[in-house]
Amino acid sequence: MKEITIEKDTIYVEKKNVFGNNLVYPICLQAKLLTALTGQKTLTHDAINIIKALKYSVKEYINKEL
């Protein structure tokens, strides 16, 4: 997977449906570091709200090959 160049104060995530559960995975380095703080592999809705409260913008990365 291609590493994403990050913008200041923006993190990129990818939404996946795994066994009927909608999960949010970190894509960029900043998102991975923030996820590591939670001790999980994915970001919960509550974690995303806290990240937004820290003035980060959360954007979904859509990996589509044309």
Distance bins in CASP14 RR format, pairs under 12 A and 6 or more apart:
PFRMAT RR
TARGET T0000
AUTHOR 0000-0000-0000
RMODE 2
METHOD distances of the structure
MODEL  1
1 12 0 0 0 0 0 1 0 0 0 0 0
1 14 0 0 0 0 1 0 0 0 0 0 0
1 25 0 0 0 0 0 1 0 0 0 0 0
1 26 0 0 0 0 0 1 0 0 0 0 0
1 27 1 0 0 1 0 0 0 0 0 0 0
1 28 0 0 0 0 0 1 0 0 0 0 0
1 61 0 0 0 0 1 0 0 0 0 0 0
1 63 1 0 0 1 0 0 0 0 0 0 0
1 65 0 0 0 0 0 1 0 0 0 0 0
2 12 0 0 0 0 0 1 0 0 0 0 0
2 14 0 0 0 0 0 1 0 0 0 0 0
2 27 0 0 0 0 1 0 0 0 0 0 0
2 28 0 0 0 0 0 1 0 0 0 0 0
2 61 0 0 0 0 1 0 0 0 0 0 0
2 63 1 0 0 1 0 0 0 0 0 0 0
2 65 0 0 0 0 0 1 0 0 0 0 0
3 12 0 0 0 0 0 1 0 0 0 0 0
3 26 0 0 0 0 0 1 0 0 0 0 0
3 27 0 0 0 0 1 0 0 0 0 0 0
3 28 1 0 0 1 0 0 0 0 0 0 0
3 29 1 0 0 1 0 0 0 0 0 0 0
3 30 0 0 0 0 0 1 0 0 0 0 0
3 31 0 0 0 0 0 1 0 0 0 0 0
3 32 0 0 0 0 0 1 0 0 0 0 0
3 61 0 0 0 0 0 1 0 0 0 0 0
3 63 0 0 0 0 0 1 0 0 0 0 0
4 10 0 0 0 0 1 0 0 0 0 0 0
4 11 0 0 0 0 1 0 0 0 0 0 0
4 12 1 0 1 0 0 0 0 0 0 0 0
4 13 0 0 0 0 0 1 0 0 0 0 0
4 14 0 0 0 0 1 0 0 0 0 0 0
4 26 0 0 0 0 0 1 0 0 0 0 0
4 27 1 0 1 0 0 0 0 0 0 0 0
4 28 1 0 1 0 0 0 0 0 0 0 0
4 29 0 0 0 0 1 0 0 0 0 0 0
4 30 0 0 0 0 1 0 0 0 0 0 0
4 31 0 0 0 0 1 0 0 0 0 0 0
4 32 0 0 0 0 0 1 0 0 0 0 0
4 59 0 0 0 0 1 0 0 0 0 0 0
4 60 0 0 0 0 0 1 0 0 0 0 0
4 61 1 0 0 1 0 0 0 0 0 0 0
4 62 0 0 0 0 0 1 0 0 0 0 0
4 63 0 0 0 0 1 0 0 0 0 0 0
5 12 0 0 0 0 1 0 0 0 0 0 0
5 27 0 0 0 0 0 1 0 0 0 0 0
5 28 0 0 0 0 1 0 0 0 0 0 0
5 29 0 0 0 0 1 0 0 0 0 0 0
5 30 0 0 0 0 0 1 0 0 0 0 0
5 61 0 0 0 0 0 1 0 0 0 0 0
6 12 1 0 0 1 0 0 0 0 0 0 0
6 13 0 0 0 0 0 1 0 0 0 0 0
6 26 0 0 0 0 0 1 0 0 0 0 0
6 27 0 0 0 0 1 0 0 0 0 0 0
6 28 1 0 1 0 0 0 0 0 0 0 0
6 29 1 0 0 1 0 0 0 0 0 0 0
6 30 1 0 1 0 0 0 0 0 0 0 0
6 31 0 0 0 0 1 0 0 0 0 0 0
6 32 0 0 0 0 0 1 0 0 0 0 0
6 33 0 0 0 0 0 1 0 0 0 0 0
6 34 0 0 0 0 0 1 0 0 0 0 0
6 56 0 0 0 0 0 1 0 0 0 0 0
6 57 0 0 0 0 0 1 0 0 0 0 0
6 58 0 0 0 0 0 1 0 0 0 0 0
6 59 0 0 0 0 1 0 0 0 0 0 0
6 61 0 0 0 0 0 1 0 0 0 0 0
7 28 0 0 0 0 1 0 0 0 0 0 0
7 30 0 0 0 0 1 0 0 0 0 0 0
7 56 0 0 0 0 0 1 0 0 0 0 0
7 57 1 0 0 1 0 0 0 0 0 0 0
7 58 0 0 0 0 0 1 0 0 0 0 0
7 59 0 0 0 0 1 0 0 0 0 0 0
8 28 0 0 0 0 0 1 0 0 0 0 0
8 30 0 0 0 0 1 0 0 0 0 0 0
8 55 0 0 0 0 0 1 0 0 0 0 0
8 56 0 0 0 0 1 0 0 0 0 0 0
8 57 0 0 0 0 1 0 0 0 0 0 0
9 28 0 0 0 0 0 1 0 0 0 0 0
9 30 0 0 0 0 1 0 0 0 0 0 0
9 34 0 0 0 0 0 1 0 0 0 0 0
9 51 0 0 0 0 0 1 0 0 0 0 0
9 52 0 0 0 0 0 1 0 0 0 0 0
9 54 0 0 0 0 1 0 0 0 0 0 0
9 55 1 0 0 1 0 0 0 0 0 0 0
9 56 1 0 1 0 0 0 0 0 0 0 0
9 57 1 0 0 1 0 0 0 0 0 0 0
9 58 0 0 0 0 0 1 0 0 0 0 0
9 59 0 0 0 0 0 1 0 0 0 0 0
10 27 0 0 0 0 0 1 0 0 0 0 0
10 28 0 0 0 0 1 0 0 0 0 0 0
10 29 0 0 0 0 0 1 0 0 0 0 0
10 30 1 0 0 1 0 0 0 0 0 0 0
10 31 0 0 0 0 1 0 0 0 0 0 0
10 34 0 0 0 0 0 1 0 0 0 0 0
10 51 0 0 0 0 0 1 0 0 0 0 0
10 52 0 0 0 0 0 1 0 0 0 0 0
10 55 0 0 0 0 0 1 0 0 0 0 0
10 56 1 0 0 1 0 0 0 0 0 0 0
10 57 1 0 1 0 0 0 0 0 0 0 0
10 58 1 0 0 1 0 0 0 0 0 0 0
10 59 1 0 1 0 0 0 0 0 0 0 0
10 60 0 0 0 0 0 1 0 0 0 0 0
10 61 0 0 0 0 0 1 0 0 0 0 0
11 24 0 0 0 0 0 1 0 0 0 0 0
11 25 0 0 0 0 0 1 0 0 0 0 0
11 26 1 0 0 1 0 0 0 0 0 0 0
11 27 0 0 0 0 1 0 0 0 0 0 0
11 28 1 0 1 0 0 0 0 0 0 0 0
11 29 0 0 0 0 1 0 0 0 0 0 0
11 30 1 0 1 0 0 0 0 0 0 0 0
11 31 1 1 0 0 0 0 0 0 0 0 0
11 32 0 0 0 0 1 0 0 0 0 0 0
11 33 0 0 0 0 1 0 0 0 0 0 0
11 34 1 0 0 1 0 0 0 0 0 0 0
11 35 0 0 0 0 1 0 0 0 0 0 0
11 43 0 0 0 0 1 0 0 0 0 0 0
11 47 0 0 0 0 0 1 0 0 0 0 0
11 48 0 0 0 0 1 0 0 0 0 0 0
11 51 1 0 0 1 0 0 0 0 0 0 0
11 52 0 0 0 0 1 0 0 0 0 0 0
11 54 0 0 0 0 0 1 0 0 0 0 0
11 55 0 0 0 0 0 1 0 0 0 0 0
11 56 1 0 1 0 0 0 0 0 0 0 0
11 57 1 0 0 1 0 0 0 0 0 0 0
11 58 1 0 1 0 0 0 0 0 0 0 0
11 59 1 0 0 1 0 0 0 0 0 0 0
11 60 0 0 0 0 0 1 0 0 0 0 0
11 61 0 0 0 0 1 0 0 0 0 0 0
12 24 0 0 0 0 0 1 0 0 0 0 0
12 25 0 0 0 0 1 0 0 0 0 0 0
12 26 1 0 0 1 0 0 0 0 0 0 0
12 27 1 0 1 0 0 0 0 0 0 0 0
12 28 1 0 1 0 0 0 0 0 0 0 0
12 29 0 0 0 0 1 0 0 0 0 0 0
12 30 0 0 0 0 1 0 0 0 0 0 0
12 31 1 0 0 1 0 0 0 0 0 0 0
12 32 0 0 0 0 0 1 0 0 0 0 0
12 34 0 0 0 0 0 1 0 0 0 0 0
12 35 0 0 0 0 0 1 0 0 0 0 0
12 43 0 0 0 0 0 1 0 0 0 0 0
12 51 0 0 0 0 0 1 0 0 0 0 0
12 56 0 0 0 0 0 1 0 0 0 0 0
12 57 0 0 0 0 1 0 0 0 0 0 0
12 58 0 0 0 0 1 0 0 0 0 0 0
12 59 1 0 1 0 0 0 0 0 0 0 0
12 60 1 0 0 1 0 0 0 0 0 0 0
12 61 1 0 1 0 0 0 0 0 0 0 0
12 62 0 0 0 0 1 0 0 0 0 0 0
12 63 0 0 0 0 0 1 0 0 0 0 0
13 22 0 0 0 0 0 1 0 0 0 0 0
13 23 0 0 0 0 1 0 0 0 0 0 0
13 24 1 0 1 0 0 0 0 0 0 0 0
13 25 1 0 0 1 0 0 0 0 0 0 0
13 26 1 0 1 0 0 0 0 0 0 0 0
13 27 1 0 1 0 0 0 0 0 0 0 0
13 28 0 0 0 0 1 0 0 0 0 0 0
13 30 0 0 0 0 0 1 0 0 0 0 0
13 31 1 0 1 0 0 0 0 0 0 0 0
13 32 0 0 0 0 0 1 0 0 0 0 0
13 34 0 0 0 0 1 0 0 0 0 0 0
13 35 0 0 0 0 1 0 0 0 0 0 0
13 42 0 0 0 0 1 0 0 0 0 0 0
13 43 1 0 0 1 0 0 0 0 0 0 0
13 44 0 0 0 0 0 1 0 0 0 0 0
13 45 0 0 0 0 0 1 0 0 0 0 0
13 47 0 0 0 0 0 1 0 0 0 0 0
13 48 1 0 0 1 0 0 0 0 0 0 0
13 51 0 0 0 0 1 0 0 0 0 0 0
13 52 0 0 0 0 0 1 0 0 0 0 0
13 56 0 0 0 0 0 1 0 0 0 0 0
13 57 0 0 0 0 0 1 0 0 0 0 0
13 58 1 0 0 1 0 0 0 0 0 0 0
13 59 1 0 0 1 0 0 0 0 0 0 0
13 60 1 0 0 1 0 0 0 0 0 0 0
13 61 1 0 0 1 0 0 0 0 0 0 0
13 62 0 0 0 0 0 1 0 0 0 0 0
13 63 0 0 0 0 0 1 0 0 0 0 0
14 22 0 0 0 0 0 1 0 0 0 0 0
14 23 0 0 0 0 1 0 0 0 0 0 0
14 24 1 0 0 1 0 0 0 0 0 0 0
14 25 1 0 1 0 0 0 0 0 0 0 0
14 26 0 0 0 0 1 0 0 0 0 0 0
14 27 1 0 1 0 0 0 0 0 0 0 0
14 28 0 0 0 0 0 1 0 0 0 0 0
14 31 0 0 0 0 1 0 0 0 0 0 0
14 32 0 0 0 0 0 1 0 0 0 0 0
14 35 0 0 0 0 0 1 0 0 0 0 0
14 42 0 0 0 0 1 0 0 0 0 0 0
14 43 0 0 0 0 0 1 0 0 0 0 0
14 58 0 0 0 0 0 1 0 0 0 0 0
14 59 0 0 0 0 0 1 0 0 0 0 0
14 60 1 0 0 1 0 0 0 0 0 0 0
14 61 1 0 1 0 0 0 0 0 0 0 0
14 62 1 0 0 1 0 0 0 0 0 0 0
14 63 1 0 0 1 0 0 0 0 0 0 0
14 64 0 0 0 0 0 1 0 0 0 0 0
15 21 0 0 0 0 0 1 0 0 0 0 0
15 22 1 0 0 1 0 0 0 0 0 0 0
15 23 1 0 0 1 0 0 0 0 0 0 0
15 24 1 0 1 0 0 0 0 0 0 0 0
15 25 1 0 0 1 0 0 0 0 0 0 0
15 26 0 0 0 0 0 1 0 0 0 0 0
15 27 0 0 0 0 0 1 0 0 0 0 0
15 42 0 0 0 0 1 0 0 0 0 0 0
15 43 0 0 0 0 0 1 0 0 0 0 0
15 45 0 0 0 0 0 1 0 0 0 0 0
15 48 0 0 0 0 0 1 0 0 0 0 0
15 58 0 0 0 0 0 1 0 0 0 0 0
15 59 0 0 0 0 0 1 0 0 0 0 0
15 60 1 0 0 1 0 0 0 0 0 0 0
15 61 0 0 0 0 1 0 0 0 0 0 0
15 62 0 0 0 0 1 0 0 0 0 0 0
15 63 0 0 0 0 0 1 0 0 0 0 0
16 22 1 0 0 1 0 0 0 0 0 0 0
16 23 1 0 1 0 0 0 0 0 0 0 0
16 24 0 0 0 0 1 0 0 0 0 0 0
16 25 1 0 0 1 0 0 0 0 0 0 0
16 26 0 0 0 0 0 1 0 0 0 0 0
16 27 0 0 0 0 0 1 0 0 0 0 0
16 41 0 0 0 0 0 1 0 0 0 0 0
16 42 0 0 0 0 1 0 0 0 0 0 0
16 43 0 0 0 0 0 1 0 0 0 0 0
16 60 0 0 0 0 0 1 0 0 0 0 0
16 61 0 0 0 0 0 1 0 0 0 0 0
16 62 0 0 0 0 0 1 0 0 0 0 0
16 63 0 0 0 0 0 1 0 0 0 0 0
17 23 1 0 0 1 0 0 0 0 0 0 0
17 24 0 0 0 0 0 1 0 0 0 0 0
17 25 0 0 0 0 0 1 0 0 0 0 0
18 24 0 0 0 0 0 1 0 0 0 0 0
18 25 0 0 0 0 1 0 0 0 0 0 0
18 41 0 0 0 0 0 1 0 0 0 0 0
18 42 0 0 0 0 1 0 0 0 0 0 0
21 42 0 0 0 0 1 0 0 0 0 0 0
21 44 0 0 0 0 0 1 0 0 0 0 0
22 42 0 0 0 0 1 0 0 0 0 0 0
22 43 0 0 0 0 0 1 0 0 0 0 0
22 44 0 0 0 0 0 1 0 0 0 0 0
22 45 0 0 0 0 1 0 0 0 0 0 0
22 60 0 0 0 0 0 1 0 0 0 0 0
23 35 0 0 0 0 0 1 0 0 0 0 0
23 40 0 0 0 0 1 0 0 0 0 0 0
23 41 0 0 0 0 1 0 0 0 0 0 0
23 42 1 0 1 0 0 0 0 0 0 0 0
23 43 0 0 0 0 1 0 0 0 0 0 0
23 44 0 0 0 0 1 0 0 0 0 0 0
23 45 0 0 0 0 0 1 0 0 0 0 0
23 47 0 0 0 0 0 1 0 0 0 0 0
23 48 0 0 0 0 0 1 0 0 0 0 0
24 31 0 0 0 0 1 0 0 0 0 0 0
24 34 0 0 0 0 0 1 0 0 0 0 0
24 35 0 0 0 0 1 0 0 0 0 0 0
24 38 0 0 0 0 0 1 0 0 0 0 0
24 40 0 0 0 0 0 1 0 0 0 0 0
24 41 0 0 0 0 0 1 0 0 0 0 0
24 42 1 0 1 0 0 0 0 0 0 0 0
24 43 1 0 1 0 0 0 0 0 0 0 0
24 44 1 0 0 1 0 0 0 0 0 0 0
24 45 0 0 0 0 1 0 0 0 0 0 0
24 46 0 0 0 0 0 1 0 0 0 0 0
24 47 0 0 0 0 1 0 0 0 0 0 0
24 48 1 0 0 1 0 0 0 0 0 0 0
24 49 0 0 0 0 0 1 0 0 0 0 0
24 51 0 0 0 0 0 1 0 0 0 0 0
24 58 0 0 0 0 1 0 0 0 0 0 0
24 59 0 0 0 0 0 1 0 0 0 0 0
24 60 0 0 0 0 1 0 0 0 0 0 0
24 61 0 0 0 0 0 1 0 0 0 0 0
25 31 0 0 0 0 1 0 0 0 0 0 0
25 32 0 0 0 0 1 0 0 0 0 0 0
25 35 0 0 0 0 1 0 0 0 0 0 0
25 40 0 0 0 0 0 1 0 0 0 0 0
25 41 1 0 0 1 0 0 0 0 0 0 0
25 42 1 0 1 0 0 0 0 0 0 0 0
25 43 1 0 0 1 0 0 0 0 0 0 0
25 44 0 0 0 0 0 1 0 0 0 0 0
25 48 0 0 0 0 0 1 0 0 0 0 0
25 60 0 0 0 0 0 1 0 0 0 0 0
25 61 0 0 0 0 1 0 0 0 0 0 0
25 63 0 0 0 0 0 1 0 0 0 0 0
26 32 1 0 1 0 0 0 0 0 0 0 0
26 33 0 0 0 0 1 0 0 0 0 0 0
26 34 1 0 0 1 0 0 0 0 0 0 0
26 35 1 0 1 0 0 0 0 0 0 0 0
26 36 0 0 0 0 1 0 0 0 0 0 0
26 37 0 0 0 0 0 1 0 0 0 0 0
26 38 0 0 0 0 0 1 0 0 0 0 0
26 39 0 0 0 0 0 1 0 0 0 0 0
26 40 0 0 0 0 1 0 0 0 0 0 0
26 41 0 0 0 0 1 0 0 0 0 0 0
26 42 1 0 0 1 0 0 0 0 0 0 0
26 43 1 0 0 1 0 0 0 0 0 0 0
26 47 0 0 0 0 0 1 0 0 0 0 0
26 48 0 0 0 0 0 1 0 0 0 0 0
26 51 0 0 0 0 0 1 0 0 0 0 0
26 56 0 0 0 0 0 1 0 0 0 0 0
26 58 0 0 0 0 0 1 0 0 0 0 0
26 59 0 0 0 0 0 1 0 0 0 0 0
26 60 0 0 0 0 0 1 0 0 0 0 0
26 61 0 0 0 0 1 0 0 0 0 0 0
27 34 0 0 0 0 0 1 0 0 0 0 0
27 35 0 0 0 0 0 1 0 0 0 0 0
27 42 0 0 0 0 0 1 0 0 0 0 0
27 43 0 0 0 0 0 1 0 0 0 0 0
27 58 0 0 0 0 0 1 0 0 0 0 0
27 59 0 0 0 0 1 0 0 0 0 0 0
27 60 0 0 0 0 1 0 0 0 0 0 0
27 61 1 0 1 0 0 0 0 0 0 0 0
27 62 0 0 0 0 0 1 0 0 0 0 0
27 63 0 0 0 0 1 0 0 0 0 0 0
28 34 0 0 0 0 1 0 0 0 0 0 0
28 35 0 0 0 0 0 1 0 0 0 0 0
28 56 0 0 0 0 0 1 0 0 0 0 0
28 57 0 0 0 0 0 1 0 0 0 0 0
28 58 0 0 0 0 0 1 0 0 0 0 0
28 59 0 0 0 0 1 0 0 0 0 0 0
28 60 0 0 0 0 0 1 0 0 0 0 0
28 61 1 0 0 1 0 0 0 0 0 0 0
29 35 0 0 0 0 0 1 0 0 0 0 0
29 36 0 0 0 0 0 1 0 0 0 0 0
30 36 0 0 0 0 0 1 0 0 0 0 0
30 37 0 0 0 0 0 1 0 0 0 0 0
30 43 0 0 0 0 0 1 0 0 0 0 0
30 51 0 0 0 0 1 0 0 0 0 0 0
30 54 0 0 0 0 0 1 0 0 0 0 0
30 56 1 0 0 1 0 0 0 0 0 0 0
30 57 0 0 0 0 0 1 0 0 0 0 0
30 58 0 0 0 0 0 1 0 0 0 0 0
30 59 0 0 0 0 0 1 0 0 0 0 0
31 37 0 0 0 0 0 1 0 0 0 0 0
31 38 0 0 0 0 0 1 0 0 0 0 0
31 41 0 0 0 0 0 1 0 0 0 0 0
31 42 0 0 0 0 0 1 0 0 0 0 0
31 43 1 0 0 1 0 0 0 0 0 0 0
31 47 0 0 0 0 0 1 0 0 0 0 0
31 48 0 0 0 0 0 1 0 0 0 0 0
31 51 0 0 0 0 1 0 0 0 0 0 0
31 56 0 0 0 0 1 0 0 0 0 0 0
31 57 0 0 0 0 0 1 0 0 0 0 0
31 58 0 0 0 0 1 0 0 0 0 0 0
31 59 0 0 0 0 1 0 0 0 0 0 0
31 60 0 0 0 0 0 1 0 0 0 0 0
31 61 0 0 0 0 1 0 0 0 0 0 0
32 38 0 0 0 0 0 1 0 0 0 0 0
32 39 0 0 0 0 0 1 0 0 0 0 0
32 40 0 0 0 0 0 1 0 0 0 0 0
32 41 0 0 0 0 1 0 0 0 0 0 0
32 42 0 0 0 0 0 1 0 0 0 0 0
32 43 0 0 0 0 0 1 0 0 0 0 0
33 39 0 0 0 0 0 1 0 0 0 0 0
33 43 0 0 0 0 0 1 0 0 0 0 0
33 51 0 0 0 0 0 1 0 0 0 0 0
33 56 0 0 0 0 0 1 0 0 0 0 0
34 40 0 0 0 0 0 1 0 0 0 0 0
34 42 0 0 0 0 0 1 0 0 0 0 0
34 43 1 0 0 1 0 0 0 0 0 0 0
34 44 0 0 0 0 0 1 0 0 0 0 0
34 47 1 0 0 1 0 0 0 0 0 0 0
34 48 0 0 0 0 1 0 0 0 0 0 0
34 50 0 0 0 0 1 0 0 0 0 0 0
34 51 1 0 1 0 0 0 0 0 0 0 0
34 52 0 0 0 0 0 1 0 0 0 0 0
34 54 0 0 0 0 1 0 0 0 0 0 0
34 56 1 0 0 1 0 0 0 0 0 0 0
34 58 0 0 0 0 1 0 0 0 0 0 0
35 41 1 0 0 1 0 0 0 0 0 0 0
35 42 1 0 0 1 0 0 0 0 0 0 0
35 43 1 0 1 0 0 0 0 0 0 0 0
35 44 0 0 0 0 1 0 0 0 0 0 0
35 47 1 0 0 1 0 0 0 0 0 0 0
35 48 0 0 0 0 0 1 0 0 0 0 0
35 50 0 0 0 0 0 1 0 0 0 0 0
35 51 0 0 0 0 1 0 0 0 0 0 0
35 58 0 0 0 0 0 1 0 0 0 0 0
36 42 0 0 0 0 0 1 0 0 0 0 0
36 43 0 0 0 0 0 1 0 0 0 0 0
36 47 0 0 0 0 0 1 0 0 0 0 0
37 43 0 0 0 0 0 1 0 0 0 0 0
37 47 0 0 0 0 1 0 0 0 0 0 0
37 50 0 0 0 0 1 0 0 0 0 0 0
37 51 0 0 0 0 1 0 0 0 0 0 0
37 54 0 0 0 0 0 1 0 0 0 0 0
38 44 1 0 0 1 0 0 0 0 0 0 0
38 46 0 0 0 0 1 0 0 0 0 0 0
38 47 1 0 1 0 0 0 0 0 0 0 0
38 48 0 0 0 0 0 1 0 0 0 0 0
38 50 0 0 0 0 1 0 0 0 0 0 0
38 51 0 0 0 0 1 0 0 0 0 0 0
39 47 0 0 0 0 1 0 0 0 0 0 0
40 46 0 0 0 0 0 1 0 0 0 0 0
40 47 1 0 0 1 0 0 0 0 0 0 0
41 47 0 0 0 0 0 1 0 0 0 0 0
42 48 0 0 0 0 0 1 0 0 0 0 0
43 49 0 0 0 0 0 1 0 0 0 0 0
43 50 0 0 0 0 1 0 0 0 0 0 0
43 51 1 0 0 1 0 0 0 0 0 0 0
43 52 0 0 0 0 0 1 0 0 0 0 0
43 56 0 0 0 0 0 1 0 0 0 0 0
43 58 0 0 0 0 1 0 0 0 0 0 0
43 60 0 0 0 0 0 1 0 0 0 0 0
44 50 0 0 0 0 1 0 0 0 0 0 0
44 51 0 0 0 0 0 1 0 0 0 0 0
45 51 0 0 0 0 0 1 0 0 0 0 0
45 52 0 0 0 0 0 1 0 0 0 0 0
45 58 0 0 0 0 0 1 0 0 0 0 0
46 52 0 0 0 0 0 1 0 0 0 0 0
46 53 0 0 0 0 0 1 0 0 0 0 0
47 53 0 0 0 0 0 1 0 0 0 0 0
47 54 0 0 0 0 0 1 0 0 0 0 0
47 56 0 0 0 0 0 1 0 0 0 0 0
47 58 0 0 0 0 0 1 0 0 0 0 0
48 54 0 0 0 0 0 1 0 0 0 0 0
48 56 0 0 0 0 1 0 0 0 0 0 0
48 57 0 0 0 0 0 1 0 0 0 0 0
48 58 1 0 1 0 0 0 0 0 0 0 0
48 59 0 0 0 0 0 1 0 0 0 0 0
48 60 0 0 0 0 0 1 0 0 0 0 0
49 56 0 0 0 0 0 1 0 0 0 0 0
49 58 0 0 0 0 1 0 0 0 0 0 0
50 56 0 0 0 0 1 0 0 0 0 0 0
50 58 0 0 0 0 0 1 0 0 0 0 0
51 57 0 0 0 0 1 0 0 0 0 0 0
51 58 1 0 0 1 0 0 0 0 0 0 0
51 59 0 0 0 0 0 1 0 0 0 0 0
52 58 1 0 0 1 0 0 0 0 0 0 0
52 59 0 0 0 0 0 1 0 0 0 0 0
END
